Amino acid sequence: MDVAAQGERLAADLGRWLAELTFVDLDADDVTARVIDAVARWGQARGWRVYRRAPSVVPLPPPMQQRHSVLDVACARPDGPPVVIEVDHTDRARTVQKLTAEAEAGRIPIWVRWGVGRFTAPPPPVRMVTVEVTRRAGPAGRGRLHSRTDDRPAPAHSTGGGTAAPQALPIPLVDPASGAAGDAGKGT
């Protein structure tokens, strides 16, 4: 399977994994942390080595160009090139540049974007996975709060009493272990 097809397959798989993610009333930093945790669990569930804040191939801008940027999650796979994932709630050109450089270095880049929508897909080979949330104003000084709930309807429940006929059950009057009368036979 070529790298482009692997990228599509992995992004779709991660999207299915993140579809199960729910939370209520988190601020932006907490949502980002929750999504990063879910991405790391996704990699671990596949048996990959998972690294948080892994070094990127991209140097930081001056005056710190001697240091390298970091990736939110990087996954080393025994059966293919590494997968690198960035998680953002804003549309950052630097993220696209970083993930494009990672692809040029032979890695599979995935950009997880979360927010209320209006996601613009990055240019290939960067793949985007979206996590849509709702938001509301939080208490004074707390900013906006974000939620992602499970909107699936509850399963149908039975409404009748069933079809089984009632059965009388015997009540033993003698304790089988000792042969003595139990509480039922004492007339308390």
Secondary structure as UniProt FT lines:
FT   HELIX           3..18
FT   TURN            19..20
FT   STRAND          23..26
FT   HELIX           28..45
FT   TURN            46..47
FT   STRAND          49..59
FT   TURN            62..63
FT   TURN            65..66
FT   STRAND          68..76
FT   TURN            78..79
FT   STRAND          83..88
FT   HELIX           93..104
FT   TURN            105..106
FT   STRAND          108..115
FT   TURN            124..125
FT   STRAND          127..132
FT   STRAND          134..137
FT   TURN            140..142
FT   STRAND          144..148
FT   TURN            176..178
FT   HELIX           183..185
FT   TURN            186..187
//
